[in-house]
Amino acid sequence: MVILSRNSFFRWCLVLCLCQGVLFLLPRCAKEEQGFRTAPGFTLKSLDGEEITLSSLRGKTVLLDFWATWCAPCRESIPHLVNLYKTYQDKGLVIIGVSVDKGEAEHVRRFSKSMDIPYPIVMASGDLDRQYGVTSLPTGILIDRDGKIREKFVGFNTSVANQLTSKVATLTAEKP
């Protein structure tokens, strides 16, 4: 028979309570990690002077593409995003290119024209990238018609392109 001292008993109870607390909170963390949290709102001006607010895009599927002109994988992803935009725009897809370039917007404007980007480009301001958890480029944030983040895509390669296309097809096919 094991006899516990009073201090050992209290430590054992404390550990047991902490474990139960973690088990209670884990389902909530997992649900948020699946990407169903509300997307942080923003109001930004496009390079063309158009004001874009996330709240005005409710009812549409939104892809925020965080990128930079100096980022090779970002440049590689642009033709795919242009094709995705042209394919799903009529089904409610909105793509917003969020440039994290530092400096003048004119450089980004010239670059986007040279790449024939048809969707709006905005310059990231404040801590928008931090609010969306962007730690590397490119990062795509897919937001559903209800304003919930449904997926986060980091980097770009054939696999990411296929996953992104599949997820966009699914979300644009969902009934509002």
C-alpha positions in Angstrom: 0.0 0.0 0.0 1.3 3.4 -1.0 1.1 6.2 1.5 1.2 9.7 0.2 2.3 12.6 2.3 0.0 15.6 2.6 2.2 17.7 0.1 2.4 14.8 -2.4 -1.4 14.4 -2.2 -2.0 18.1 -3.0 0.5 18.0 -5.9 -1.3 14.9 -7.3 -4.6 16.7 -7.0 -3.2 19.8 -8.7 -1.8 17.8 -11.6 -5.1 16.0 -12.0 -7.1 19.3 -12.1 -4.7 20.8 -14.6 -5.1 17.8 -16.9 -8.9 18.0 -16.7 -8.7 21.7 -17.5 -6.5 21.0 -20.6 -8.9 18.3 -21.7 -11.8 20.7 -21.4 -10.1 23.4 -23.5 -8.6 21.1 -26.2 -11.8 20.7 -28.3 -12.2 24.5 -28.5 -8.6 25.0 -29.6 -8.9 22.3 -32.2 -12.1 23.9 -33.6 -10.4 27.3 -34.0 -7.3 25.6 -35.4 -9.5 24.1 -38.2 -9.9 27.6 -39.5 -13.4 28.5 -38.5 -12.7 31.7 -36.6 -14.0 35.1 -37.8 -11.6 36.8 -40.1 -10.2 40.1 -38.7 -11.9 43.1 -40.4 -10.0 45.7 -42.5 -10.4 48.7 -44.7 -7.6 49.2 -47.2 -7.2 51.2 -50.4 -6.3 49.4 -53.6 -3.5 50.6 -55.8 -6.3 51.9 -58.1 -7.7 54.0 -55.2 -10.7 51.8 -54.5 -11.6 51.3 -50.8 -11.9 47.6 -49.9 -13.5 46.5 -46.6 -13.8 42.9 -45.7 -17.3 43.4 -44.3 -18.5 44.6 -47.8 -17.4 41.2 -49.2 -19.8 39.1 -47.1 -21.6 36.6 -49.3 -18.5 36.0 -51.4 -15.5 33.7 -51.1 -12.4 35.8 -50.4 -8.8 34.8 -50.9 -6.2 37.1 -49.3 -2.9 36.6 -51.0 0.0 37.9 -48.8 3.0 38.4 -51.1 5.9 40.6 -52.1 7.6 41.5 -55.4 11.0 40.2 -54.2 9.5 36.7 -53.2 10.2 34.1 -55.9 7.5 31.6 -54.8 5.0 34.6 -54.8 5.9 35.4 -58.4 5.5 31.8 -59.3 2.0 31.6 -57.7 0.6 34.7 -59.5 -0.2 33.0 -62.9 -2.1 30.3 -60.9 -4.0 32.9 -58.9 -4.9 34.8 -62.1 -6.3 31.7 -63.6 -8.2 30.8 -60.4 -9.6 34.3 -60.4 -10.8 34.2 -64.0 -12.3 30.7 -63.5 -14.2 31.4 -60.3 -14.9 35.1 -60.3 -18.4 34.6 -61.7 -19.0 32.0 -58.9 -18.3 34.6 -56.2 -14.5 34.4 -55.7 -12.7 37.7 -54.8 -8.9 37.7 -54.6 -7.1 40.5 -52.9 -3.4 40.7 -53.3 -1.9 42.0 -50.1 1.6 43.3 -50.8 3.9 43.4 -47.8 6.6 45.3 -49.8 8.1 48.2 -47.9 8.5 51.5 -49.7 6.7 53.0 -52.6 3.4 51.6 -54.0 4.5 52.6 -57.5 7.0 49.7 -57.6 4.2 47.3 -56.7 1.9 48.9 -59.2 4.4 48.5 -62.1 5.0 44.9 -61.0 1.3 44.0 -60.9 0.8 45.5 -64.4 3.7 43.6 -65.8 2.1 40.4 -64.4 -1.4 41.3 -65.8 -2.9 40.8 -62.3 -6.7 41.5 -62.8 -7.7 41.4 -59.1 -7.1 44.3 -56.7 -3.8 44.8 -55.0 -3.5 46.6 -51.6 -0.5 47.5 -49.6 -0.5 45.8 -46.2 -0.8 48.4 -43.4 -0.5 48.3 -39.7 -0.4 44.7 -38.4 -2.7 43.1 -40.9 -0.2 40.3 -41.6 0.1 39.6 -37.9 -3.7 39.6 -37.4 -3.9 36.8 -40.0 -0.9 34.9 -38.6 1.3 35.4 -41.7 4.9 34.3 -40.9 6.2 33.5 -44.4 5.4 34.3 -48.0 3.3 33.6 -49.9 0.4 33.0 -47.6 -3.1 32.6 -48.8 -6.1 33.0 -46.4 -9.3 31.6 -47.7 -12.4 33.2 -46.1 -15.9 31.8 -46.7 -19.1 33.7 -47.4 -19.9 34.1 -43.7 -16.5 35.8 -43.0 -14.9 32.7 -41.4 -11.3 31.7 -42.1 -11.6 28.2 -43.7 -8.0 27.6 -44.8 -4.5 28.9 -44.7 -2.0 28.1 -47.5 1.7 28.7 -46.9 4.2 28.6 -49.7 3.5 27.6 -53.3 4.1 24.4 -55.2 2.0 22.1 -57.3 0.4 20.4 -54.3 -0.6 23.8 -52.7 -2.0 24.9 -56.1 -4.1 21.8 -56.3 -5.3 22.1 -52.7 -6.2 25.8 -53.2 -8.1 25.1 -56.4 -10.0 22.3 -54.8 -10.9 24.3 -51.7 -12.0 27.3 -53.8 -14.2 25.1 -55.9 -15.8 23.7 -52.8 -16.4 27.0 -51.1 -17.7 28.8 -54.2 -20.2 25.9 -54.7 -21.6 26.2 -51.2 -25.0 27.8 -50.9 -25.1 31.1 -49.1 
